[in-house]
Amino acid sequence: MRTLQANRVLNHPSVTPINLLVSDRCGRGTLYYADKVLGGGTMTNIGEQATRDFAKLGVMVRSIENDLTTIDAFLPADLAVDLVKIDIEGHEPLALRGMARTIARSPRLRLIVEFNENFLARTVPASEFLDEIHGLGFRVCKILQYVRLELVQPGESLAGHLELLLTRTPEDGIDKVTAPKRRFPSWFKRWLRWTADDLRRLSHRL
């Protein structure tokens, strides 16, 4: 909720925050999180040693049980989806497994997925995750700096921390991002919008 407020979309009609864990099953799960950190919550138990290491830095790791769902169970059965963003600290493969029906009925679907080799080692190994992605009919593109995409070939290994684009039409995506940039960057447009909003509020006070 604080993140939505900081980005001025807390009351936006297209944003609906839902307090649920997402995986490949429904039921109950546990979220582990650092109490002074706005992000980075995970369903992986980081263990006692890591908890003690965080405590030395003045950060307490806490846990809380919550309801757990799948994307297939949560979304309407006839809803086709065009874009999904998944960043859940190594549990991305499980969320993907829990949306098989959504994937099947969404021909235009693209996914932006966090890929962290170390996080995946606790859930689904990185190579197995990549095989599952290709098995679903998607191609994998690495999202690089300056809005660049690099196609990953089936069987090619990935390491480290990356952001990936999963798409059935990689050539189309690569063509679009490599086209001449004639529009303002998104951050500049946001700045203009926020500045205009601030000026309007100031004029009302005056």
C-alpha positions in Angstrom: 0.0 0.0 0.0 2.9 2.4 0.8 4.4 1.6 -2.6 1.2 2.4 -4.4 0.9 5.6 -2.5 4.5 6.6 -3.3 3.8 6.1 -7.0 0.4 8.0 -6.7 -1.7 5.1 -7.9 -3.3 4.1 -4.6 -6.8 5.1 -5.7 -6.3 4.5 -9.4 -9.4 2.6 -10.8 -7.2 0.0 -12.6 -5.2 -0.9 -9.5 -6.7 -3.4 -7.0 -4.3 -4.6 -4.2 -5.0 -8.1 -3.1 -3.6 -9.6 0.1 -2.9 -13.2 -1.1 0.1 -15.4 -1.7 0.4 -16.9 -5.2 1.8 -20.3 -6.0 0.8 -23.6 -7.7 -1.8 -24.6 -5.1 -4.5 -23.1 -3.0 -4.6 -23.2 0.8 -2.4 -21.5 3.4 1.2 -20.4 3.1 3.8 -18.4 5.0 5.4 -15.2 4.0 8.8 -14.2 5.4 9.8 -10.6 5.4 12.1 -8.0 6.9 10.2 -5.5 9.0 12.2 -2.4 7.8 12.2 -3.3 4.1 9.4 -2.4 1.7 10.0 -5.3 -0.7 11.7 -8.7 -0.8 9.1 -10.8 1.0 9.4 -14.5 0.2 7.7 -17.8 0.8 11.1 -19.4 1.3 12.2 -19.8 4.9 15.6 -18.1 4.9 16.8 -20.1 7.9 18.1 -19.3 11.4 21.6 -18.2 10.3 20.3 -15.7 7.8 17.8 -14.4 10.4 20.7 -13.9 12.9 22.8 -12.1 10.2 19.9 -9.7 9.5 19.5 -9.1 13.2 23.1 -8.0 13.5 22.2 -5.2 11.0 19.2 -4.2 13.1 16.7 -5.9 10.7 14.2 -8.3 12.2 12.9 -11.1 9.9 9.3 -12.0 10.7 6.8 -14.4 9.3 3.0 -14.4 8.8 0.5 -17.0 7.5 -1.8 -16.0 4.8 -4.2 -17.5 2.2 -2.6 -19.0 -0.8 -4.1 -19.0 -4.3 -3.2 -19.8 -8.0 -3.7 -17.4 -10.8 -6.1 -19.9 -12.4 -8.3 -20.1 -9.3 -8.3 -16.3 -8.8 -9.1 -15.0 -12.3 -12.4 -15.5 -14.1 -12.4 -18.6 -16.2 -13.1 -16.7 -19.4 -10.6 -13.9 -18.9 -7.7 -13.6 -21.4 -4.6 -11.8 -20.1 -2.2 -9.8 -22.1 0.5 -8.9 -19.6 1.8 -10.5 -16.3 4.6 -9.3 -14.1 6.0 -11.8 -11.6 8.7 -11.0 -9.0 8.3 -13.3 -6.0 11.9 -14.2 -5.0 12.4 -17.6 -6.6 8.8 -18.8 -6.6 8.1 -17.6 -10.2 8.0 -21.2 -11.5 5.3 -22.2 -9.0 3.2 -19.2 -9.9 3.6 -20.1 -13.6 2.5 -23.7 -13.0 -0.6 -22.3 -11.2 -1.7 -20.4 -14.3 -1.7 -23.1 -17.0 -5.3 -22.5 -18.0 -4.8 -18.7 -18.1 -1.8 -19.2 -20.4 -3.8 -21.5 -22.7 -6.6 -19.1 -23.2 -4.4 -16.0 -23.6 -2.8 -16.0 -27.1 -1.4 -12.5 -26.7 0.1 -13.1 -23.3 3.6 -11.7 -22.4 5.2 -12.1 -19.0 8.0 -10.1 -17.3 9.6 -12.5 -14.8 12.4 -12.1 -12.3 15.1 -14.8 -12.8 17.5 -15.2 -9.8 19.6 -18.3 -9.9 20.2 -18.3 -6.2 16.5 -17.9 -5.3 15.5 -20.6 -7.8 17.9 -23.1 -6.2 15.4 -23.3 -3.3 12.4 -24.0 -5.4 12.9 -25.1 -9.1 16.4 -25.2 -10.5 17.1 -22.5 -13.1 17.7 -24.9 -16.0 14.4 -26.8 -15.2 12.5 -23.5 -15.1 13.8 -22.5 -18.5 12.8 -25.9 -19.9 9.3 -25.4 -18.5 9.0 -22.0 -20.1 9.9 -23.3 -23.5 7.6 -26.3 -23.0 4.7 -23.8 -22.6 5.5 -22.4 -26.1 7.2 -19.2 -25.0 10.6 -17.8 -26.1 12.8 -16.1 -23.5 14.4 -12.7 -24.0 16.8 -11.1 -21.5 15.7 -7.5 -20.7 18.9 -5.4 -20.9 19.8 -1.8 -20.1 18.5 1.0 -22.4 15.3 -1.0 -23.4 17.1 -3.8 -25.2 16.1 -7.4 -25.6 18.4 -10.4 -26.3 16.8 -13.7 -27.4 17.8 -16.8 -25.3 18.0 -20.0 -27.4 16.5 -23.2 -26.1 19.1 -25.1 -24.1 21.1 -22.0 -23.4 21.9 -21.6 -19.7 21.4 -18.4 -17.7 23.0 -17.4 -14.4 22.9 -14.5 -12.0 20.0 -12.1 -11.6 18.0 -11.1 -14.7 14.7 -9.8 -15.8 13.1 -11.9 -18.6 10.4 -11.3 -21.1 8.5 -14.5 -22.0 6.7 -14.1 -25.3 5.4 -16.3 -28.2 6.5 -13.7 -30.7 10.0 -12.6 -29.8 10.8 -11.1 -33.2 7.8 -8.7 -32.8 9.0 -7.6 -29.3 12.6 -7.1 -30.4 11.5 -5.1 -33.5 9.4 -2.8 -31.3 12.1 -2.0 -28.8 14.8 -1.4 -31.4 12.6 1.0 -33.4 13.7 4.7 -33.2 12.5 6.2 -29.9 10.4 9.2 -30.8 8.5 9.4 -27.5 9.4 10.9 -24.2 10.8 8.5 -21.7 8.1 7.2 -19.3 9.8 8.7 -16.2 9.7 12.2 -17.9 6.0 11.8 -18.7 5.4 10.8 -15.0 7.3 13.8 -13.8 5.3 16.1 -16.1 2.0 14.7 -14.8 3.0 14.9 -11.2 4.3 18.5 -11.6 1.0 19.5 -13.3 -1.0 17.9 -10.4 1.1 19.8 -7.9 0.6 23.0 -9.7 -3.2 22.5 -9.9 -3.3 21.8 -6.1 -1.2 24.9 -5.5 -3.5 27.1 -7.6 -6.5 25.9 -5.7 -4.9 26.9 -2.4 -4.1 30.3 -3.8 
